[in-house]
């Protein structure tokens, strides 16, 4: 069990190491655009002048200084004080018509650097809404000209080496979008650079993210399908939903999502919808798994996020972006609540274990043998990384999404919990197998005793001169002794499977009355009496009737096979063991002559 937990904990660094395999040893070239001054203006200016690499000048251009911190340098049009720009309110209820803007940055390329350039590639953390990219006046890349927004994260564009020149080179971004839209321009702080294509492709590879998505989706579906019918294990359903939502959220942040949902703002709504469901599902999981979440808090978090989901259906993109800002503020308070509630619940179990163990042993027992302990480390890590992600996204410091990677530790806690459950189920199955083997041995011994009893019973009835019949509750003859052949002229095989009433034979005029008499007397005996005597005619092979004086008695023990009875050495007898539900009967008979006296076996 502990080995499983350790394996999960080691998975993250191993995957990171795998992601770094194949790194080039040779030095690579890199031009960091954030370390060069950027110029922004309203309208398009100098974007399609081939060979032009002049620095912008004039009052209409706003200069943005190079980045001074690792967070980079976002260039968001709505936050710049350009001439004639409308002011953004909060919340911004409506969208504005699109406008054109120009962003230009210039950099120096030496002769030696130009010689080292092979397959130069532009890497951009973000660009939106509609755009074209020019290098020294030559068009390098452009969004589709269908009028739809084409904002992209981690966008990569190859640059033609022939358009570079020694000395000053300029990249120009022709931006078209809503001036109040937060994503018009370069939203994230970085990276914005020109580097070798191999280095860029390696840094923007989504193999690790797609691997995590596959893991989380598989775990989510496993929990949902396995525990869907088990109401007592609802926390597994919530965990499965949370894992599946995490997988979808990570997938919505990859470039692969655009193969399925090319429209950016539809994808944005899907992404935010999954984000808005993560926290309430997480809260429901914590409450179902360990308790300790106040009911008012759980209802509040669900109500708040359902309202956000409803607002996502509104057409205004600016309002949706403000909605995300509101969520980031509220999510901080929600996450801080979990950061306090989860360790407190775990500590309650520590105090319980401390009654029988020391402090360290109690903490270890609570960590590995309780649900709050199993998810303690993972939930704390997820909460802390969620806070870091929210703060980074609010500051525009990049698109890290480290919560998706930290969630693997949470999955490790879940794997430990599943391992505990499987060990418990394994012990239960082993105990059931031992009991089953014991019961099977007892059953075999009982079968052996029953077989021996059946052989003795068969030996007794076959060795008796009396006629012995075993009859079930419906009156069907199940077993007949060999004496039936000599006494009635009918072999056992001819009688077995027939109804006992087929042996009763009277005068044709009295046949019906004889059968009714037998049925009534037998029914009265079953309900009221301990024994019963009656005289009935019995059919022989020659269809002749032989009168028998019958004695019917209740047997002890009785389910099934009856005992044997004898009418005496000088008499012919008829015995029937009748099995009914919970009762068995012994039927014996003496053959009488036509004058009413007893006859011998030779009569």
Buried (B, 14 or more C-beta within 10 A) or exposed (E): BEEBBEEBBEBBEEBEEEBEEEEEEEEEBBBBBBBBBBBBBBEBBBBEBEEBBEEBEEEBBBEBEEBEEEBBBBBBBBEBEBEEBEEBEEBBEEBBEBBBBBBBBBBEBEEEBBEEBEEBBBBBBBBBBBBBBBBBBBBBBBBEEEEEBBBBBBBBBEBEEEBBEEEEBBBBBBBBBBBBBBBBBBBBBBBBBBBBBBBBBBBBEBEBBBEBBEBBBEBBBBBBEBBEEEEEBBBBBBBBBBBBBBBBBBBBBBEEBEEEBEEBBEBBBBBBBBBBBBBBBBBBBBBBBBEBBEEEBBEBBBEBBEEBBEBBEEEBBBBBBBBBEBBBEBBBEBBEBBBEBBBEBBBBBBEBBBEEBEEEEBBBBBBBBBBBBBBBBBBBBBBBBBBBBBEBBEEBBBBBBBBBBBBBBBBBBBBBBBBBEEEEEEEEEEEEEEEEEEEEEEEEEEEEEEEEEEEEBBEEBEEBBBBBBBBBEEBEBBBBBBBBBEBBBBEBEBBBEBEBEEBBBBEEEEEEEBBEBBEEBBEEBBEEEEEBEBEBBBBBEEEEBBBBBBBBBBBEEBEBBBBBBEBEEEBBBBBBBBBBEEEBBBBBBBBBEEEEEBBEBEE
